[in-house]
Amino acid sequence: MIGGEWVGGGGGRGWRVAATVIELDISQPWTPEPSTGRRAPFLGAAFLTLVVTVILTGPALTAGRPFAFAWRAHTLPGQFWATARSVFTIDVDRSADPGITTLIARDPGRGAPQWTARLTGPLAAHYTTENHLLLTDFPPTFEQGLRSTFMDTRNGLPVRAYPTSSIPLAYVADEVIVLIDRDPEDREVAEPRRTEETGLDRAHLVEARDVRTGAVRWTRRLARGTMWHLPGVMPGSEGIVGLPPGENWMLTYTAEGLVRTWDLNNGDALGTALVGPLSRQSYVLALPGTLLVRIKTPAEASLAAYDPRAMLRRWRYMPRELFATPSGCGTLICLHTDRSTWGLDVRTGRLTWRLERPRLRPSPPGVPALVPAFGEQLVLFDPETGRRRSGDETWRVADAAPYNTQVVLARPGSGGSAVIGLLDLVANTVRRLGTVTPFPLASQCVSPGNAVVCEDGEGLLRVWHPR
């Protein structure tokens, strides 16, 4: 293969050809000898060495095909998503009061709109206002309970609260895109309160639109006192989030402990369980393939896992008192605290390892390695033991998409540029795609496989196609 990098600016853009380098163990980068143009001896032995080394070491670094810039668009800073079928952005027209918010599905190849949907309601209106800050109380405390709040940055007062751990505008599943906001039939929907609230005394509306056409498939009203969560959505998530592939369900629950799961494709009920009264410090979360219940009483705290369809309990465990945020970590559940990450074996409900480092990136079941979260240097960890396996810390994780098996990496360069790479967790390879200029440190990227989509932290979205 012929490697190289995409360069732009000044008088024009083009592909600069460079010599291909294959690093067999990316935990120990090396500099190749200058090429003499001679044919290397012992070709068969070299090939055998290559195969053995790739099997026994960390991800192999391979040269990608040309990395071609495709198109750009504007979106709210940090709020976008990409699938193989569509790139989703949010357009805001602030000429009106409140501003007009529009969800746009774009063609990954050309950027042309496939469909648009006007987003109305208080949640969408707050996203168009620059003087609001989103705060999430998770894990919930006795004083605050579970809620996400918009705060007015001018006076520090809470403006509106929702009874859930995150309040994105849109959740992208396999077949539908889910929107949740206040029920417009609730007569108090447009009356924000200036006192502390959780949102539990308000009704909400779930609307599911077809990802191909934008047409509404179904709606469901969530009565007052109802909380909710969707699979794999991290607490504090904003804008547009993607659900892990195949996780086309959501849960609702009440303080009485009545938990229900719903099929996102058609809105039908899947299962129901009564898990017991829930205190203000208790919660129910949807993880990939698992419904996790935390019960906190003055006497004890427990974690229990349920099958989201049959609603049968798989295990129950009484861990040490961890003020932690759960996520999927391959075959385990990770419990993230401010200082460390614990690996919880879902088969037994036991804590198996502990890492004293920043949070790990949520990963789907079956991946052979765990990687750090967005912004951290690339290190690979064994999901079963938590031990470091390999990694090249010259790469930084630039991927903002939990649970994807393709992880976008960036290696900072000169003049604000960066070399972009793509880590394939299943194939155990890193593919060097090319150089992007400019590439701010705040840039967040996702890759659905047929494109690399990055947002620069200020609302400029750019799309490249590995060819």
ABEGO torsion letter per residue (X at the ends): XBBEBBBBEEAEBBBBBBBBBBBABAABBBBBBBBAGBBBBGAAAAAAAAAAAAAABBBBBBBBBBBBBABBBBBBBGBBBBBAABBBBBBBBAABOBBBBBBBBBBAAAGBBABBBBBBEAAAAAAABAABBBBBBOBBBAAAEBBBBBBBAAAGBBABBBBBABBBABBBBAABBBBBBBBAABAAAABBBABBBAGAABBBBBBBBBAAAGBBABBBBBBBGBBBBBBGBBBGBBEBBBBBBGBBBBBBBBAAGBBBBBBAAAGBBABBBBAEBBBAABBBBBBBGBBBBBBBBAABBBBBBBBAAAGBBABBBBBBBBBBBBBBBEABBBBBBAABBBBBBAAAGBBABBBBBBBBBBBBBGBABBBBBBGBBBBBBBAAAGBBABEBAABBBABABBGBABBBBBBBBBGGBBBBBBBBAAAGBBBBAEBBOBBBAABBBBBAGABBBBBAGAGBBBBBBBX
